[in-house]
Amino acid sequence: MACPPYKIFRENLLQDGLFVDGKEDNWRIACHPFVLSIQQATFLETLGQHLLAFYTALNRLYFESLKGTQPTWVHEYFDMGKPADLLEFARMNRFKNHVPGVIRPDLIPTESGMALTELDSVPGGIGLTGSLSHMYAQQGASVWPSSNGLIENFSHMLKGAIKGKPYSMAMVVSDEADAYRAEMQWVATQLSQEGWEAYCVHPRDIRFTEEGLFVQKEGHDHPVSLIYRFFELFDLKNIPKGELIIYSAKKGRAVVTPPYKPWMEEKLALALIHHPMLSPFWEKALSSESMECLQAITPPTWILDPRALPPTAVIPGLRHRNHAVSNWDWLGDATQKERQYVIKVSGFSELAWGSRGVSIGHDMSQQEWKKTLSQALDLFHTTPSILQAFHKGRVVVVEYFDGQSSTGIPMEGRVRLSPYYFVVEGQAELGGVLATICPKDKKIIHGMRDAVMAPCAVAQES
C-alpha cells in the first residue's frame, strides 16, 4: 500500500494545532496506522473492565485503610506529602464512590506478553489520538476501534457524570499542562458537535458567583455545569480560581471530573497488586479473572521506603544475586546487568508525569544509579518513588514519511500502546489506542522527536 501524501497529513496536524510550523522537534508521521494482532485487540477490548475494577477496589482499599479494617500503612503511603485540606476534601462522603472517568494504561508489548508500566487518570493524548484517527480514516485507512470513538465515548462519559444538568462544560487546562492546550481545544471543538457547549479555558477564565461557575469568553459569561480537570493535584496552589472550583464542587453547583483523589493518581498503587499482605483484600474485591489479568501484566513493583525492617524481615518478592533483600543499600552496588529496574517518582510532583522523574538503572553509570536510588529514598516522606522491574519491548517495524515526500522510511523500534477507556454506566468503553514507537536503542518510550505516533488498526484474518 503506497503512503498517502505527507503534505496532507502535515497540514492537518498544523490545522489542529498538534504540529508547530517551523519547529524542529515535531514527531515523525507514520505512513499508516499501527497494526495490532487480533489477539492484542481482543486483550485491549477486555482490559478496560479489569482496570475499572482495580480503580474501584483501590478506592475502597483506601477508605477501609482509613477506618482500620485494612492495613493503615496503605493510606499512609498515599497521604505522604499531601496537604491536609486536599485530603479532607477528597474524603468527603459525597465523593466517596467517585472514580476517574478516563483510564489510560501504558502497555509495552514484550516477547512474553503485555507489561503494564503506568496508569493515568488525567491523561494527555485524547485530542492527539482523536485527530490522528480522523486524519487516517479520511485517507481511507481502517482505524480501530473507530475513527470517532474517543469523542463519542468521552461525551457519553461526561453526560453520565453530569447527572441531568445542562450539557455545558469547561476543560480547564493549567499552565503546567500548557503543552496539551491545543489538543484539548480540538476536543472541545469536537464535543460541540456532540451537543455540548464546550470551552477549553485557562483557570483564570473561570468566574464564580453564588449561582455557579461561568466561563468568560469574548466579554460574555457562559454558565458551566461540569469542569473537566486537566491539571495535576500537586499544582493546585498555582491554579487561579482553584479554591472556587473546589467550593462549587463541594456545594454541588458544578461537577468536577476526574475527582480530587490523590490516591488514585499515584504510581505506587501498582506496588500493591502483588503485595502478599493485601492478597486477601484483592481476592474479595476483584474477580478471579481481574486478579489473574492484573497480576500477569503488572511488573514487580516496590515502594522505595527507607525505614529499617526487623532483623528477620525481607522486602517481599525482591531478590538480589539470588538472595532475599532486607536493605535497599544492597541494590546500590548492582552491576549494569543487575540494574534491570526503573525508578519513578510516584505522584504529586512536577516530576511524576511525562518522561520526567524516570530513571533506567541499566542506562546509567553505577555512580549515577547509586545517587538516584539514594535521592529517592531521602525524599520518601514528601515525594515517594517506586522501583519497577524493567520490561524490554519487542522490536517492531514501522514506516514514517521522510519529511519531504510520500516516501516511506522503515524503522525498527519498540512500541508503547496507550488505550483510552471511558467509564459509561459502569462499563469501561474503549475509545481509541495511540501507538508510540521509538527507535529500538531508546530505553524510555515517549513522544520524542524521533518517535512515530499513530492510531491503531487490526490485522485482517488470513
C-alpha positions as CSV (number, residue, x, y, z in Angstrom):
1,M,0.0,0.0,0.0
2,A,1.5,3.3,-1.1
3,C,2.0,6.1,1.5
4,P,-0.7,8.9,1.4
5,P,0.8,12.3,0.6
6,Y,2.9,13.7,3.5
7,K,1.7,17.2,2.8
8,I,-1.9,16.3,3.6
9,F,-1.1,14.8,7.0
10,R,1.2,17.7,8.0
11,E,-1.3,20.3,7.0
12,N,-4.0,18.5,9.1
13,L,-1.7,18.4,12.1
14,L,-0.8,22.1,11.8
15,Q,-4.5,23.0,11.4
16,D,-5.4,21.0,14.5
17,G,-2.6,22.7,16.5
18,L,-0.7,19.4,17.0
19,F,2.3,20.5,15.0
20,V,4.0,23.9,15.2
21,D,5.2,25.2,11.8
22,G,9.0,25.5,11.7
23,K,9.5,23.6,14.9
24,E,12.3,21.1,14.6
25,D,11.2,18.6,17.2
26,N,7.8,17.7,15.8
27,W,7.5,13.9,15.9
28,R,7.5,11.6,12.9
29,I,4.3,11.0,10.9
30,A,3.5,7.3,10.3
31,C,2.6,6.2,6.8
32,H,-0.2,4.0,8.2
33,P,-1.9,3.2,11.5
34,F,0.0,0.8,13.7
35,V,-1.3,-2.7,13.1
36,L,-2.3,-4.8,16.1
37,S,-2.8,-8.6,16.0
38,I,-6.3,-10.0,16.6
39,Q,-5.1,-11.3,20.0
40,Q,-3.8,-7.9,21.0
41,A,-7.1,-6.2,20.0
42,T,-9.1,-8.8,21.9
43,F,-6.9,-8.2,25.0
44,L,-7.4,-4.5,24.8
45,E,-11.1,-4.8,24.5
46,T,-11.3,-6.7,27.8
47,L,-8.6,-4.9,29.7
48,G,-10.6,-1.8,30.5
49,Q,-13.1,-3.5,32.7
50,H,-10.3,-5.1,34.7
51,L,-8.7,-1.7,35.2
52,L,-12.0,-0.1,36.2
53,A,-12.5,-2.9,38.8
54,F,-9.0,-2.2,40.1
55,Y,-9.7,1.5,40.5
56,T,-12.9,0.8,42.3
57,A,-11.2,-1.7,44.6
58,L,-8.3,0.7,45.2
59,N,-10.7,3.4,46.2
60,R,-12.4,1.0,48.6
61,L,-9.0,-0.1,50.0
62,Y,-8.0,3.5,50.8
63,F,-11.2,4.2,52.8
64,E,-11.0,0.8,54.6
65,S,-7.4,1.6,55.4
66,L,-8.6,4.9,56.9
67,K,-11.1,3.0,59.1
68,G,-8.5,0.5,60.1
69,T,-10.2,-2.5,58.6
70,Q,-7.3,-2.8,56.1
71,P,-3.7,-2.1,56.9
72,T,-3.2,1.6,57.9
73,W,0.1,1.8,56.0
74,V,-1.9,1.8,52.8
75,H,-3.4,5.2,53.3
76,E,-0.3,6.5,55.0
77,Y,1.7,5.8,51.8
78,F,-0.9,7.6,49.7
79,D,-1.2,10.5,52.0
80,M,2.5,11.3,52.2
81,G,3.3,14.9,51.1
82,K,-0.4,15.8,50.5
83,P,-1.9,19.0,52.1
84,A,-4.4,18.3,54.9
85,D,-7.1,20.4,53.2
86,L,-6.9,18.5,50.0
87,L,-7.2,15.2,51.8
88,E,-10.2,16.5,53.8
89,F,-12.0,17.5,50.6
90,A,-11.1,14.2,48.8
91,R,-12.5,12.1,51.6
92,M,-15.9,13.8,51.7
93,N,-18.8,11.3,51.7
94,R,-20.4,12.9,48.7
95,F,-17.4,11.9,46.6
96,K,-16.6,8.6,48.3
97,N,-17.6,6.3,45.4
98,H,-16.3,8.6,42.6
99,V,-13.6,7.1,40.4
100,P,-11.9,8.6,37.3
101,G,-14.0,8.7,34.1
102,V,-11.0,8.2,31.9
103,I,-8.5,5.4,32.3
104,R,-5.3,5.2,30.2
105,P,-2.7,2.5,30.8
106,D,0.7,2.5,29.2
107,L,1.4,-1.0,27.9
108,I,4.7,-2.4,26.5
109,P,4.3,-5.5,24.2
110,T,7.2,-7.7,25.1
111,E,8.3,-11.1,23.8
112,S,6.3,-12.7,26.7
113,G,3.2,-10.6,26.7
114,M,2.0,-7.2,27.8
115,A,3.6,-5.2,30.6
116,L,1.5,-2.5,32.3
117,T,4.1,0.2,33.2
118,E,1.7,3.0,34.3
119,L,-1.9,4.0,34.9
120,D,-3.1,7.6,34.2
121,S,-6.5,9.1,35.1
122,V,-5.6,12.6,33.8
123,P,-4.0,11.6,30.5
124,G,-2.9,13.8,27.7
125,G,-3.3,12.4,24.1
126,I,-7.1,12.3,23.8
127,G,-7.1,15.1,21.3
128,L,-3.9,13.8,19.6
129,T,-5.3,10.3,19.2
130,G,-8.7,11.6,18.1
131,S,-7.2,13.9,15.5
132,L,-4.9,11.2,14.1
133,S,-7.8,8.8,13.9
134,H,-9.9,11.2,11.9
135,M,-6.9,12.0,9.7
136,Y,-6.0,8.5,8.7
137,A,-9.7,7.5,8.3
138,Q,-10.2,10.4,5.8
139,Q,-7.4,8.9,3.7
140,G,-9.2,5.5,3.6
141,A,-7.3,3.7,6.4
142,S,-9.2,1.4,8.8
143,V,-8.9,2.9,12.3
144,W,-9.7,0.7,15.3
145,P,-12.0,0.6,17.2
146,S,-13.4,3.6,15.2
147,S,-12.4,6.9,13.9
148,N,-14.6,8.9,16.3
149,G,-14.6,6.5,19.2
150,L,-12.7,8.8,21.5
151,I,-15.0,11.8,21.2
152,E,-18.2,9.7,21.3
153,N,-17.2,7.8,24.4
154,F,-15.7,10.9,26.1
155,S,-19.1,12.6,25.5
156,H,-21.0,9.6,26.9
157,M,-18.8,9.6,30.0
158,L,-19.3,13.3,30.6
159,K,-23.1,13.0,30.2
160,G,-23.2,10.3,32.8
161,A,-21.1,12.4,35.2
162,I,-23.3,15.5,34.8
163,K,-26.4,13.8,36.1
164,G,-29.1,15.6,34.1
165,K,-27.6,19.1,34.2
166,P,-27.3,21.2,31.1
167,Y,-24.6,20.0,28.6
168,S,-22.2,22.9,29.3
169,M,-18.6,22.2,30.3
170,A,-15.2,23.8,30.6
171,M,-12.0,21.9,30.0
172,V,-9.7,23.7,32.5
173,V,-6.0,23.5,31.3
174,S,-3.3,24.8,33.6
175,D,0.0,26.5,32.8
176,E,1.8,23.3,33.8
177,A,-0.2,21.4,31.2
178,D,0.1,24.1,28.5
179,A,1.7,21.7,26.0
180,Y,-1.6,19.9,25.8
181,R,-3.8,23.0,25.3
182,A,-4.1,22.8,21.5
183,E,-5.3,19.1,21.6
184,M,-7.8,19.9,24.4
185,Q,-9.1,22.8,22.3
186,W,-9.6,20.3,19.5
187,V,-11.5,18.0,21.9
188,A,-13.7,20.9,23.0
189,T,-14.5,21.7,19.3
190,Q,-15.4,18.1,18.6
191,L,-17.6,17.9,21.7
192,S,-19.6,20.9,20.4
193,Q,-20.6,18.6,17.5
194,E,-21.9,16.1,20.1
195,G,-24.4,18.5,21.6
196,W,-22.1,20.2,24.2
197,E,-21.5,23.8,24.9
198,A,-17.8,23.2,25.4
199,Y,-14.9,25.5,26.2
200,C,-11.2,25.0,26.6
201,V,-10.0,27.6,29.1
202,H,-7.3,28.7,31.4
203,P,-8.3,28.6,35.1
204,R,-8.3,32.4,35.2
205,D,-11.2,32.4,32.7
206,I,-13.5,30.8,35.3
207,R,-15.8,33.2,37.2
208,F,-17.6,32.3,40.4
209,T,-21.0,33.6,41.6
210,E,-23.5,32.3,44.2
211,E,-25.4,30.9,41.2
212,G,-22.5,28.7,40.0
213,L,-19.5,28.8,37.7
214,F,-19.1,30.7,34.5
215,V,-16.6,30.9,31.7
216,Q,-15.7,34.3,30.4
217,K,-15.4,34.3,26.6
218,E,-15.5,37.4,24.3
219,G,-16.9,39.6,27.0
220,H,-19.8,37.2,27.9
221,D,-20.4,34.9,30.9
222,H,-21.4,31.3,29.9
223,P,-22.6,29.1,32.8
224,V,-21.0,25.6,33.0
225,S,-22.3,22.6,34.7
226,L,-19.1,20.5,34.5
227,I,-15.4,21.1,34.9
228,Y,-13.0,18.6,33.2
229,R,-9.9,18.9,35.3
230,F,-6.8,18.9,33.1
231,F,-4.3,19.8,35.8
232,E,-2.4,17.8,38.3
233,L,-3.3,17.9,42.0
234,F,0.3,18.9,43.1
235,D,-0.2,22.1,41.1
236,L,-3.3,23.2,43.0
237,K,-1.5,26.1,44.7
238,N,-0.8,27.6,41.2
239,I,-4.3,27.3,39.8
240,P,-6.1,30.6,39.7
241,K,-9.7,30.2,41.0
242,G,-8.8,26.7,42.2
243,E,-10.4,27.3,45.6
244,L,-13.6,28.4,43.9
245,I,-13.8,25.3,41.7
246,I,-13.4,23.2,44.8
247,Y,-16.0,25.2,46.7
248,S,-18.5,24.8,43.8
249,A,-17.9,21.0,43.7
250,K,-18.4,20.8,47.5
251,K,-21.7,22.7,47.3
252,G,-22.9,20.7,44.3
253,R,-23.0,23.7,41.9
254,A,-20.7,22.1,39.4
255,V,-19.5,18.5,38.7
256,V,-15.7,18.1,38.6
257,T,-14.0,15.1,36.9
258,P,-11.6,13.5,37.5
259,P,-12.3,13.6,41.2
260,Y,-9.8,15.2,43.6
261,K,-8.5,11.9,44.9
262,P,-4.7,11.9,45.1
263,W,-4.5,8.2,46.0
264,M,-5.9,7.4,42.5
265,E,-3.1,9.3,40.8
266,E,-0.1,7.6,42.4
267,K,2.2,5.1,40.6
268,L,2.7,3.3,43.9
269,A,-0.8,1.8,43.5
270,L,0.9,-0.8,41.2
271,A,3.1,-1.9,44.0
272,L,0.0,-3.0,46.0
273,I,-1.2,-5.5,43.4
274,H,1.5,-8.1,44.2
275,H,1.8,-7.3,47.9
276,P,1.3,-10.5,49.9
277,M,-0.3,-8.7,52.9
278,L,-3.1,-7.4,50.6
279,S,-3.9,-10.7,48.8
280,P,-7.0,-11.4,51.0
281,F,-8.4,-8.0,50.1
282,W,-7.8,-8.3,46.4
283,E,-9.3,-11.8,46.3
284,K,-12.5,-10.5,47.8
285,A,-12.6,-7.2,45.9
286,L,-11.7,-8.5,42.4
287,S,-13.0,-11.3,40.3
288,S,-10.5,-14.2,39.6
289,E,-10.3,-13.0,36.0
290,S,-9.3,-9.5,37.0
291,M,-6.8,-10.8,39.5
292,E,-5.2,-13.1,37.0
293,C,-5.0,-10.4,34.4
294,L,-3.6,-7.6,36.6
295,Q,-1.0,-9.9,38.3
296,A,0.1,-11.2,34.9
297,I,0.7,-7.8,33.3
298,T,1.9,-5.7,36.2
299,P,5.7,-5.9,36.6
300,P,7.1,-6.4,40.1
301,T,6.9,-3.0,41.7
302,W,8.1,-1.8,45.2
303,I,7.7,1.4,47.2
304,L,11.2,2.8,48.0
305,D,10.6,3.1,51.7
306,P,13.9,3.7,53.6
307,R,12.6,2.7,57.0
308,A,14.5,-0.2,58.7
309,L,13.0,-3.7,58.7
310,P,13.1,-6.1,61.7
311,P,16.1,-8.4,61.5
312,T,14.0,-11.3,60.3
313,A,12.0,-9.4,57.6
314,V,12.7,-9.0,53.9
315,I,11.3,-6.9,51.1
316,P,8.5,-9.1,49.6
317,G,9.5,-10.5,46.2
318,L,12.7,-8.6,45.8
319,R,15.9,-10.6,45.2
320,H,19.5,-9.6,44.5
321,R,22.1,-12.1,43.4
322,N,19.6,-14.8,44.2
323,H,19.2,-13.6,47.8
324,A,16.3,-12.0,49.6
325,V,16.8,-8.3,50.2
326,S,16.2,-6.5,53.5
327,N,18.0,-3.3,52.8
328,W,17.8,-1.0,49.7
329,D,21.5,-0.2,50.0
330,W,22.2,-3.8,48.7
331,L,21.0,-2.6,45.3
332,G,23.3,0.4,45.2
333,D,26.3,-1.7,44.2
334,A,24.4,-3.7,41.5
335,T,26.2,-4.2,38.2
336,Q,24.7,-2.9,34.9
337,K,23.3,-6.3,34.2
338,E,21.7,-6.4,37.7
339,R,20.2,-3.0,37.3
340,Q,17.2,-4.0,35.1
341,Y,15.0,-1.6,37.1
342,V,13.2,1.7,36.6
343,I,12.9,4.3,39.4
344,K,9.9,6.6,39.1
345,V,8.5,9.4,41.2
346,S,5.1,8.1,42.3
347,G,3.0,11.2,42.1
348,F,2.1,14.7,43.5
349,S,5.2,16.2,41.8
350,E,6.1,18.0,38.7
351,L,8.4,15.1,38.0
352,A,5.7,12.5,38.1
353,W,4.2,13.0,34.6
354,G,5.6,12.6,31.1
355,S,9.1,11.1,31.0
356,R,10.4,13.3,33.8
357,G,11.3,11.6,37.1
358,V,12.0,8.3,35.3
359,S,15.5,6.7,35.6
360,I,16.5,3.5,33.9
361,G,19.0,1.6,36.0
362,H,21.0,-0.1,33.3
363,D,21.1,3.1,31.2
364,M,23.2,5.0,33.7
365,S,26.6,4.6,35.4
366,Q,26.9,2.8,38.7
367,Q,27.6,6.1,40.4
368,E,24.5,7.7,38.9
369,W,22.4,4.7,39.8
370,K,23.6,4.8,43.4
371,K,22.9,8.5,43.7
372,T,19.4,8.2,42.1
373,L,18.5,5.4,44.5
374,S,19.8,7.3,47.5
375,Q,17.9,10.5,46.5
376,A,14.6,8.6,46.0
377,L,15.0,7.1,49.5
378,D,15.8,10.5,51.0
379,L,12.7,12.1,49.5
380,F,10.4,9.3,50.7
381,H,8.4,11.2,53.3
382,T,7.4,14.0,51.0
383,T,7.7,12.5,47.5
384,P,7.7,8.7,47.4
385,S,9.2,6.8,44.5
386,I,8.8,3.3,43.2
387,L,11.2,0.7,41.9
388,Q,9.8,-1.4,39.0
389,A,11.3,-4.3,37.1
390,F,12.2,-3.1,33.6
391,H,10.5,-4.9,30.7
392,K,12.1,-4.5,27.2
393,G,9.6,-4.2,24.4
394,R,9.8,-6.5,21.5
395,V,11.1,-5.0,18.2
396,V,8.5,-3.9,15.6
397,V,8.9,-2.2,12.2
398,V,7.0,0.9,11.1
399,E,7.2,3.3,8.2
400,Y,7.3,7.0,8.5
401,F,7.4,9.8,6.0
402,D,10.8,11.2,5.0
403,G,9.6,14.7,5.7
404,Q,9.6,15.9,2.1
405,S,7.6,13.5,0.1
406,S,5.3,10.5,0.3
407,T,8.3,8.1,0.5
408,G,8.2,5.7,3.5
409,I,11.2,5.1,5.6
410,P,11.3,1.8,7.6
411,M,12.3,2.0,11.3
412,E,12.9,-0.7,13.8
413,G,11.6,0.3,17.2
414,R,9.8,-0.5,20.4
415,V,6.2,0.4,20.9
416,R,4.1,1.7,23.8
417,L,0.3,1.2,23.4
418,S,-1.9,3.7,25.2
419,P,-5.6,2.7,25.0
420,Y,-8.2,5.2,26.2
421,Y,-11.1,3.8,28.2
422,F,-14.2,5.9,29.2
423,V,-16.4,4.9,32.1
424,V,-20.0,4.8,30.8
425,E,-22.8,3.4,33.0
426,G,-20.3,1.2,35.0
427,Q,-18.5,-0.1,31.9
428,A,-15.1,0.9,30.6
429,E,-15.6,1.6,26.9
430,L,-12.5,1.6,24.6
431,G,-12.4,4.8,22.6
432,G,-9.1,4.6,20.8
433,V,-5.5,3.4,21.0
434,L,-2.3,5.5,20.5
435,A,0.8,3.7,19.4
436,T,4.1,5.5,20.2
437,I,7.1,3.8,18.5
438,C,10.7,4.9,19.4
439,P,14.0,3.8,17.8
440,K,14.9,0.4,19.3
441,D,18.0,1.9,21.1
442,K,15.8,4.2,23.3
443,K,15.1,2.9,26.8
444,I,12.2,5.3,27.6
445,I,9.3,5.3,25.1
446,H,7.6,8.7,24.9
447,G,6.6,11.3,22.3
448,M,10.1,12.4,21.4
449,R,11.3,14.0,18.1
450,D,12.4,10.6,16.8
451,A,9.2,8.9,17.8
452,V,6.5,7.7,15.4
453,M,2.9,8.2,16.7
454,A,-0.2,6.7,15.1
455,P,-3.7,5.4,15.8
456,C,-4.2,1.6,15.5
457,A,-5.7,-0.8,13.1
458,V,-6.3,-4.6,13.4
459,A,-4.7,-7.2,11.2
460,Q,-7.1,-8.9,8.9
461,E,-7.7,-12.6,9.4
462,S,-5.9,-14.7,6.8
